[in-house]
Amino acid sequence: MSSGLEIRGIDKLMAHLKKCATLEDVKQVVRVNGAEMHQKTQRFAPVDTGALKRNIRLDIENQGMAAKVTSEAEYAPYQEYGTRYMAGTPHVRPAFRIQSAKFKNDMQRLVK
């Protein structure tokens, strides 16, 4: 008793993928969405002296396949999550929620 697996249409699938998106297209989507999240994070950051806003960084990593937005001020976690004495003022999480939906839509558009 033998069993087998046959895949049909792989040539059409590969042609469609080549036509639809290249790695450069994906890298462009990552760069644009990373920059937009960076701006949103800065916009949502609470401002007293402006140090927190100035210490929000954007790094493009993995040869352009990943974008990382970090809030590098020493007190950034306390602003984001709060302490037992004060409520937090989230700035990274709201920016991520908004931008992640846009990123998913942009990536889906590449493969359609």
C-alpha positions in Angstrom: 0.0 0.0 0.0 1.6 3.2 -1.1 0.5 6.8 -0.7 1.5 9.8 -2.5 1.1 13.5 -2.6 0.7 15.5 -5.8 0.8 19.3 -5.9 -0.6 21.0 -8.9 -0.4 24.6 -9.8 2.9 25.4 -8.1 4.2 27.1 -11.3 1.2 29.4 -11.3 1.7 30.2 -7.6 5.4 31.0 -8.1 4.6 33.2 -11.0 1.9 35.0 -9.0 4.2 35.6 -6.1 7.0 36.9 -8.3 4.6 39.2 -10.0 3.0 40.5 -6.8 5.8 41.2 -4.5 9.6 41.3 -4.2 11.7 41.4 -1.1 12.4 45.1 -1.8 8.6 45.7 -1.6 8.5 44.0 1.7 11.4 46.0 3.0 9.7 49.2 1.8 6.6 48.3 3.8 8.7 47.6 6.9 10.5 50.9 6.6 7.4 53.0 6.0 5.5 51.3 8.9 8.5 51.5 11.2 8.8 55.3 10.5 5.1 55.8 11.0 5.2 53.9 14.3 8.2 56.0 15.4 6.2 59.2 14.7 3.1 57.9 16.5 5.1 56.8 19.6 6.7 60.3 19.8 3.3 61.9 19.3 1.8 59.8 22.2 4.7 60.4 24.5 4.0 62.6 27.5 6.1 65.8 27.4 7.6 67.5 30.4 11.1 68.3 29.4 11.0 66.5 26.0 13.7 63.9 27.0 11.3 60.9 26.6 10.3 62.1 23.2 13.9 62.6 22.1 14.9 59.2 23.3 12.5 57.2 21.1 14.6 55.4 18.5 13.9 53.6 15.2 16.2 50.8 14.2 15.9 48.9 10.9 17.3 45.4 11.4 17.7 42.0 9.6 18.7 43.6 6.3 15.6 45.7 6.3 13.1 43.0 7.2 12.5 44.3 10.8 11.8 47.6 12.3 12.3 48.2 16.1 11.0 51.3 17.9 12.4 51.6 21.4 11.9 54.2 24.1 15.4 54.4 25.6 14.9 56.9 28.4 15.7 55.3 31.7 12.2 56.1 33.1 10.3 55.1 29.9 8.9 51.8 31.5 7.5 53.8 34.4 5.8 56.2 31.9 4.4 53.3 29.9 3.1 51.1 32.7 3.0 53.4 35.8 4.1 52.7 39.3 2.2 52.0 42.5 2.2 55.8 43.0 1.2 57.0 39.6 -0.8 55.8 36.6 1.0 55.1 33.4 0.9 57.2 30.3 1.2 54.6 27.5 2.9 55.8 24.4 4.4 52.7 22.8 1.4 50.3 23.1 -1.2 52.6 21.5 1.2 53.3 18.6 1.8 49.6 18.2 -2.0 48.8 18.2 -2.7 51.4 15.5 0.4 50.6 13.3 0.1 46.8 13.5 -3.3 46.9 11.8 -1.9 49.1 9.0 1.2 46.9 8.6 -1.0 43.8 8.2 -3.1 45.5 5.6 0.0 46.7 3.7 1.5 43.2 3.7 -1.8 41.6 2.5 -1.9 44.1 -0.4 1.5 42.9 -1.5 0.3 39.3 -2.1 -3.0 40.1 -3.7 
